[in-house]
Amino acid sequence: MKIKFPENQLLASLPPKVELAIFLIKEELKNVKFINDLQATGTDASIGLLDLSPLISAIIGFKNNLTDEFREWYFDRQTELVASTDVQNDKELLEQAFNFYVDLVVKSHEWDIECKP
């Protein structure tokens, strides 16, 4: 699957697997912002939270099951990223999705090191 980004937003030529991960992260970040905004108004919107972390982590290359500690970091990091992001600005959202992708790649290497016997 090849995702076509506008020419002015390409950061580099990325493999399809990376593009897919960034696309999924981008959509998940939009959802997190929406849910957080609803919760800020007092609406319990947790039922609508989209959790693509198992899929995204598998695409990136996590070889182990996701722990509660990792999932907490994952959702906290997403919340940090969307707090100051205008999700209607596609370029800004794409940059945050790329930043989160890089964070996940780094975390996957830490994870593999920690989990080796």
C-alpha positions in Angstrom: 0.0 0.0 0.0 1.5 3.3 -1.1 0.2 6.4 0.7 0.5 9.5 -1.5 1.4 12.6 0.6 1.3 16.0 -1.0 4.7 16.9 -2.6 5.4 19.7 -0.2 5.0 17.4 2.9 7.4 14.6 2.0 10.1 14.3 4.5 12.0 11.5 2.7 11.2 8.6 0.5 10.0 6.0 3.0 9.3 2.3 2.7 5.6 1.4 2.5 5.8 -0.3 5.9 7.0 3.0 7.5 4.4 5.0 5.6 1.7 2.7 6.9 2.8 3.0 10.5 3.0 6.8 10.3 -0.4 6.9 8.6 -1.9 4.8 11.4 -0.2 6.9 14.1 -1.6 10.1 12.5 -5.1 8.7 12.5 -4.7 7.5 16.1 -3.4 11.0 17.2 -6.5 12.6 15.7 -8.7 10.2 17.6 -6.7 10.9 20.9 -7.2 14.7 20.5 -10.9 14.2 19.8 -11.4 12.0 22.8 -9.3 14.3 25.1 -11.3 17.3 24.0 -14.6 15.5 24.7 -13.4 14.4 28.1 -12.3 18.0 28.9 -16.0 19.0 28.4 -17.0 16.4 30.9 -18.1 13.7 28.4 -17.0 10.2 29.1 -15.7 9.3 25.6 -13.3 6.5 26.6 -15.5 4.0 24.8 -14.5 5.7 21.5 -10.8 5.5 22.0 -9.1 3.9 19.0 -6.2 1.7 20.1 -3.9 0.7 17.3 -0.9 0.2 19.5 -0.7 -3.6 18.9 -0.8 -3.2 15.1 1.5 -0.2 15.0 4.0 -1.9 17.4 4.0 -5.1 15.3 4.6 -3.1 12.1 7.5 -1.3 13.8 9.0 -4.6 14.9 8.2 -5.1 18.6 8.9 -8.8 19.2 7.3 -9.1 22.6 3.9 -8.6 24.1 3.2 -5.0 25.2 3.4 -4.5 29.0 1.1 -2.2 31.0 4.2 0.0 31.5 4.7 0.4 27.8 1.0 1.0 27.1 1.0 3.7 29.8 4.0 5.4 28.2 2.4 5.0 24.7 -0.8 6.8 25.7 0.9 9.4 27.8 3.3 10.2 24.9 0.3 10.6 22.5 -1.4 12.9 24.9 1.7 15.1 25.2 2.0 15.2 21.4 -1.6 16.2 20.7 -1.8 18.7 23.5 -0.1 21.4 21.5 -1.0 20.1 18.0 -3.6 21.6 15.7 -4.9 18.3 14.3 -6.6 20.2 11.5 -3.2 21.3 10.2 -2.2 18.2 8.3 1.5 19.2 8.1 1.8 19.7 11.8 -0.1 16.4 12.5 2.2 14.5 10.1 5.2 15.9 11.9 3.9 14.8 15.2 3.1 11.3 13.8 6.6 11.1 12.5 8.0 12.2 15.8 6.0 9.5 17.6 7.1 6.9 15.0 10.7 7.8 15.9 9.9 7.5 19.6 8.5 4.1 19.0 11.5 2.9 17.0 13.8 4.0 19.8 11.5 2.3 22.4 11.5 -0.9 20.3 15.3 -1.1 20.5 15.2 -0.4 24.3 12.5 -3.1 24.6 14.5 -5.7 22.7 17.6 -5.0 24.8 15.7 -5.3 28.1 13.9 -8.5 27.1 16.9 -10.5 25.9 17.7 -13.4 28.3 
